[in-house]
Amino acid sequence: MLPSVLSRVGPLQASGATDLEPIHHGHIYVARSDHHLLIDDGRVRVQRGPRENRHRPAIDPLFRTAAREYGPRVIGIVLSGLQDDGSAGLYAVKQRGGIAIVQDPRDTLWDEMPRHALGYASPQYVLRTDEIPAHLVELVQAGEPAMVKKNPRQKKANGKNHKNKHSSQGLEEPGVNLEAATASEGEGTPSVFACPECHGVLWEFKDDEMVHFRCRVGHSYGTESLTTELSATSEAALWAAVRALEEKAAMQRRVAAGSRQEPLSKRLLDQSDSDDSNARLIRDMIFRRDAELEPELSASEDPEEKIA
C-alpha cells in the first residue's frame, strides 16, 4: 500500500520497484516485500539476497550500493526504528562524500536506529521530523541537475576491485568471501562467532567505531542485530531442550506403565521425574530472562505512547 499512499500525499509518483528498471527523476521507488532494493549503474535491482541485520529488505545494502554508484550525489536518511539497520549504510554514504541525515532520537517513536546511526556515522544533520523535508529540498536543489556517477569503482589491471584485506571494503561487496577456501582466507578478520542463520564463520569488519559481521554467503549483522539474533537462537535451543526432555520423560512413563519388571519401572519413573525437573529448570531460566528484560523494554517506551 505504501506506493499508493506516497503518491496521494505529495507531488512525486511512487511505485513498487521492478528489477533492472531505469532510475527516473522525480520518482519514488519502494522496495518489494522480502526483496532487497539495490542501485546498479543507473538502474534499481530487486533481489532476494541474504538477509542483512535480520531483515529483507534491509537499509544497509540500499545505502551501500547507492554510495558506491553515486558517491557525493547520495543523501541517506535514517528515521525511527529498532536495532541498528542503516548505521553501516549511512557510514558508507558519508565516507563516499554523500550527505547523512538522522532523525533526532528525542523526536522518534523508537530511538534505537537513530542512536546507532549517530554513534556510527556522525551525520552532518540531526533534525526533527518537521525539519527534514525542507532541508532535503534545499540539498537537492543545491545539487547538480544530472544524475552523473561521481564515484566510479577503480579496478586493478586484472579487472578486480582493489580491496584492503582487513578493512570494511567487504561490506560493499557481499560476495567477496565466496571464494575463500578456508575460514582464514576471507575479507576482514575471522571472528569467534558463527552465523545464526547458516552457521558459517562470520568475518568481522571494523572502521572507526563501526563493527559489522558478514558470513560467506552474505548474511550481515551489526552488533545489535547479531546480539538479538544470537539471543533468539539461544532461546530456540532452550525450548528445543525443554521439548526433548519432556518427550523423553513421557516416553519413560509410558514404558514404565507397561513393564512387568518393578526395578525397571522404578528406574524409568525416577529418570522421568529427573527429566521433568530439568525441563522445569530450563523453563524457569527462559521466563526469568523475559522478566528481567521487561523493565528495560518498558523504560524505553513513552507512557503516553504505550497507552495510545
C-alpha positions as CSV (number, residue, x, y, z in Angstrom):
1,M,0.0,0.0,0.0
2,L,2.9,2.4,0.5
3,P,3.4,3.4,-3.1
4,S,-0.3,4.5,-3.4
5,V,-0.1,6.3,-0.1
6,L,3.0,8.2,-1.1
7,S,1.5,9.1,-4.5
8,R,-1.5,10.6,-2.8
9,V,0.2,12.8,-0.2
10,G,2.8,14.5,-2.4
11,P,3.7,15.7,-5.9
12,L,6.0,12.8,-6.6
13,Q,4.8,9.5,-8.1
14,A,5.7,6.3,-6.3
15,S,5.7,2.7,-7.3
16,G,7.0,-0.7,-6.3
17,A,10.5,-1.2,-7.7
18,T,11.0,-3.6,-10.7
19,D,14.3,-5.3,-11.3
20,L,16.5,-3.5,-13.9
21,E,14.1,-0.6,-14.0
22,P,16.0,2.7,-15.0
23,I,16.1,5.4,-12.4
24,H,13.9,8.4,-13.3
25,H,14.0,11.8,-11.8
26,G,11.1,12.8,-9.5
27,H,10.1,9.2,-8.8
28,I,9.9,7.2,-5.6
29,Y,10.9,3.5,-5.7
30,V,9.6,1.3,-2.9
31,A,11.3,-2.0,-2.0
32,R,9.2,-5.1,-2.6
33,S,8.4,-7.3,0.3
34,D,11.1,-9.9,1.1
35,H,13.5,-8.4,-1.5
36,H,16.4,-6.1,-1.2
37,L,16.3,-2.8,-3.2
38,L,19.8,-2.0,-4.7
39,I,21.3,0.6,-7.1
40,D,23.4,-0.5,-10.0
41,D,24.6,1.8,-12.8
42,G,21.5,3.9,-13.2
43,R,19.0,1.1,-12.5
44,V,17.3,-0.4,-9.5
45,R,17.8,-4.0,-8.7
46,V,15.3,-6.1,-6.8
47,Q,16.9,-9.2,-5.4
48,R,16.3,-11.9,-2.8
49,G,19.8,-11.8,-1.5
50,P,20.9,-12.9,2.0
51,R,19.2,-11.1,4.9
52,E,21.1,-8.2,6.5
53,N,20.5,-7.2,10.1
54,R,17.9,-10.0,10.2
55,H,15.8,-8.3,7.5
56,R,15.0,-8.3,3.8
57,P,14.6,-5.7,2.5
58,A,17.3,-4.0,4.6
59,I,18.5,-0.4,4.6
60,D,22.3,-1.1,4.6
61,P,22.5,-2.7,1.1
62,L,20.5,0.1,-0.5
63,F,22.6,2.8,1.1
64,R,25.8,0.9,0.4
65,T,25.1,0.4,-3.3
66,A,23.8,3.9,-3.8
67,A,27.0,5.3,-2.2
68,R,29.2,3.1,-4.4
69,E,27.5,4.2,-7.6
70,Y,26.8,7.9,-7.0
71,G,29.2,8.9,-4.1
72,P,28.6,12.6,-3.2
73,R,25.2,12.6,-5.1
74,V,23.6,10.5,-2.3
75,I,21.5,11.6,0.6
76,G,20.8,9.0,3.2
77,I,18.2,9.4,5.9
78,V,17.7,7.2,9.0
79,L,14.4,7.5,10.8
80,S,12.7,5.9,13.8
81,G,13.2,2.2,14.2
82,L,14.6,-0.7,16.2
83,Q,18.1,-2.1,16.4
84,D,20.9,-0.9,14.1
85,D,20.0,-1.4,10.4
86,G,21.1,1.6,8.4
87,S,24.1,2.6,10.5
88,A,26.7,0.8,8.4
89,G,25.0,2.0,5.2
90,L,24.9,5.6,6.3
91,Y,28.5,5.4,7.3
92,A,29.3,4.2,3.7
93,V,27.2,7.2,2.3
94,K,29.3,9.7,4.3
95,Q,32.6,8.0,3.6
96,R,31.9,8.3,-0.2
97,G,31.2,12.1,0.2
98,G,27.4,11.9,0.5
99,I,25.1,13.6,3.0
100,A,23.9,11.7,6.1
101,I,20.8,12.8,7.9
102,V,19.4,11.3,11.1
103,Q,16.1,11.9,12.8
104,D,16.6,13.4,16.3
105,P,16.2,10.4,18.7
106,R,14.2,12.6,21.0
107,D,11.6,13.1,18.2
108,T,11.1,9.4,17.4
109,L,8.7,6.7,18.5
110,W,11.7,4.2,18.5
111,D,15.1,5.7,19.0
112,E,17.4,2.7,18.6
113,M,18.2,3.1,14.9
114,P,18.8,6.9,15.1
115,R,21.0,6.5,18.2
116,H,23.1,3.8,16.5
117,A,23.4,5.8,13.3
118,L,24.6,8.8,15.3
119,G,27.2,6.8,17.0
120,Y,28.5,5.0,13.8
121,A,28.1,7.6,11.1
122,S,28.4,11.0,12.8
123,P,25.9,12.6,10.3
124,Q,26.0,16.1,9.1
125,Y,22.4,16.8,10.1
126,V,20.3,15.7,13.1
127,L,16.8,17.0,12.5
128,R,13.3,16.8,13.9
129,T,10.7,15.2,11.7
130,D,9.2,18.5,10.6
131,E,12.7,19.9,9.7
132,I,13.7,17.1,7.4
133,P,11.5,17.9,4.3
134,A,12.7,21.5,3.9
135,H,16.4,20.5,4.4
136,L,16.0,17.7,1.9
137,V,14.5,20.0,-0.7
138,E,17.3,22.6,-0.1
139,L,20.0,20.0,-0.5
140,V,18.5,18.6,-3.7
141,Q,18.0,22.0,-5.3
142,A,21.7,22.8,-4.5
143,G,22.9,19.7,-6.3
144,E,23.7,19.2,-9.9
145,P,20.8,18.7,-12.3
146,A,22.1,15.5,-13.9
147,M,22.4,12.1,-12.3
148,V,26.1,11.6,-13.2
149,K,28.1,8.9,-11.5
150,K,30.7,10.6,-9.4
151,N,32.5,7.7,-7.9
152,P,33.4,5.0,-10.4
153,R,34.9,1.9,-9.0
154,Q,38.7,1.8,-9.5
155,K,39.8,-1.5,-10.8
156,K,43.1,-3.3,-10.9
157,A,44.7,-4.4,-14.2
158,N,43.1,-7.8,-13.7
159,G,39.7,-6.3,-13.6
160,K,39.1,-6.9,-9.8
161,N,38.3,-4.1,-7.4
162,H,41.2,-3.1,-5.1
163,K,40.5,-4.5,-1.6
164,N,42.1,-3.8,1.8
165,K,42.5,-7.2,3.5
166,H,41.2,-6.1,6.9
167,S,39.1,-3.1,6.1
168,S,35.3,-2.9,5.7
169,Q,35.6,-3.0,1.9
170,G,34.0,-6.4,2.1
171,L,30.8,-4.8,3.4
172,E,30.3,-3.2,-0.1
173,E,30.8,-6.5,-1.9
174,P,28.7,-9.1,-0.1
175,G,30.2,-11.9,-2.3
176,V,33.8,-11.3,-1.5
177,N,34.0,-14.3,0.9
178,L,32.5,-16.8,-1.5
179,E,35.9,-17.6,-3.0
180,A,37.5,-18.3,0.4
181,A,38.7,-21.9,0.7
182,T,39.2,-21.7,4.5
183,A,37.8,-19.6,7.3
184,S,41.0,-17.5,7.4
185,E,41.1,-16.5,3.8
186,G,38.1,-14.2,3.6
187,E,37.8,-10.4,3.7
188,G,38.0,-9.0,7.2
189,T,39.1,-10.8,10.4
190,P,37.6,-14.2,11.2
191,S,35.6,-13.9,14.4
192,V,34.7,-16.5,17.0
193,F,31.1,-16.3,16.1
194,A,29.0,-18.5,13.7
195,C,26.3,-17.0,11.5
196,P,23.0,-17.6,13.4
197,E,21.2,-18.3,10.1
198,C,23.6,-20.6,8.1
199,H,26.1,-21.4,10.9
200,G,29.1,-20.4,8.7
201,V,32.0,-18.4,10.1
202,L,31.4,-14.7,10.5
203,W,34.1,-12.2,9.3
204,E,34.5,-9.0,11.3
205,F,34.8,-5.6,9.6
206,K,35.8,-2.5,11.6
207,D,36.1,1.1,10.6
208,D,36.5,3.7,13.4
209,E,33.6,2.9,15.8
210,M,31.7,0.7,13.4
211,V,31.8,-3.1,13.8
212,H,30.0,-5.3,11.4
213,F,29.9,-9.1,10.7
214,R,29.3,-11.0,7.4
215,C,29.4,-14.7,6.6
216,R,30.5,-16.4,3.4
217,V,27.0,-16.4,1.8
218,G,26.3,-12.7,2.7
219,H,24.2,-12.7,5.9
220,S,25.2,-9.5,7.6
221,Y,24.8,-8.2,11.1
222,G,25.6,-5.1,13.1
223,T,26.5,-5.7,16.7
224,E,22.9,-5.0,18.0
225,S,21.3,-7.2,15.3
226,L,23.8,-10.0,16.0
227,T,23.1,-9.9,19.7
228,T,19.4,-10.0,19.1
229,E,19.7,-12.9,16.6
230,L,22.0,-14.9,18.9
231,S,19.6,-14.3,21.8
232,A,16.7,-15.6,19.7
233,T,18.8,-18.6,18.6
234,S,19.7,-19.5,22.1
235,E,16.1,-19.3,23.3
236,A,15.0,-21.6,20.4
237,A,17.7,-24.0,21.5
238,L,16.5,-23.9,25.1
239,W,12.9,-24.6,24.1
240,A,14.1,-27.5,22.0
241,A,15.8,-28.9,25.1
242,V,12.6,-28.5,27.1
243,R,10.7,-30.4,24.4
244,A,13.3,-33.2,24.2
245,L,13.3,-33.6,28.0
246,E,9.5,-33.6,28.3
247,E,9.2,-36.1,25.4
248,K,11.8,-38.4,27.0
249,A,10.0,-38.2,30.3
250,A,6.7,-39.0,28.8
251,M,8.1,-42.0,26.9
252,Q,9.8,-43.3,30.1
253,R,6.5,-43.1,32.0
254,R,4.7,-45.0,29.2
255,V,7.3,-47.7,29.1
256,A,7.3,-48.0,32.9
257,A,3.5,-48.3,32.9
258,G,3.7,-51.3,30.5
259,S,6.6,-53.0,32.2
260,R,6.1,-56.0,34.4
261,Q,9.6,-55.6,35.9
262,E,9.3,-53.5,39.1
263,P,13.0,-52.5,39.3
264,L,12.9,-51.3,35.6
265,S,9.7,-49.4,36.2
266,K,11.1,-47.7,39.2
267,R,14.3,-46.7,37.4
268,L,12.3,-45.3,34.5
269,L,10.0,-43.3,36.7
270,D,12.9,-41.9,38.7
271,Q,14.6,-40.9,35.4
272,S,11.3,-39.4,34.2
273,D,11.0,-37.3,37.3
274,S,14.6,-36.1,36.9
275,D,14.0,-35.1,33.2
276,D,10.7,-33.3,34.2
277,S,12.7,-31.4,36.9
278,N,15.4,-30.4,34.4
279,A,12.7,-29.3,31.9
280,R,11.1,-27.1,34.5
281,L,14.5,-25.6,35.4
282,I,15.1,-24.6,31.8
283,R,11.6,-23.1,31.6
284,D,12.3,-21.1,34.7
285,M,15.5,-19.8,33.1
286,I,13.6,-18.6,30.0
287,F,10.8,-16.9,32.0
288,R,13.3,-15.3,34.4
289,R,15.2,-13.9,31.4
290,D,12.0,-12.5,30.0
291,A,11.1,-10.9,33.3
292,E,14.5,-9.3,33.6
293,L,14.2,-7.8,30.1
294,E,10.6,-6.5,30.6
295,P,11.6,-3.5,32.7
296,E,14.2,-2.4,30.1
297,L,11.7,-2.6,27.3
298,S,9.1,-0.7,29.4
299,A,11.6,2.0,30.3
300,S,12.4,2.7,26.7
301,E,8.8,3.4,25.8
302,D,6.9,6.7,26.4
303,P,4.0,6.1,28.8
304,E,1.6,8.1,26.7
305,E,2.7,6.2,23.5
306,K,2.1,2.9,25.3
307,I,-1.4,4.0,26.2
308,A,-2.1,5.1,22.7
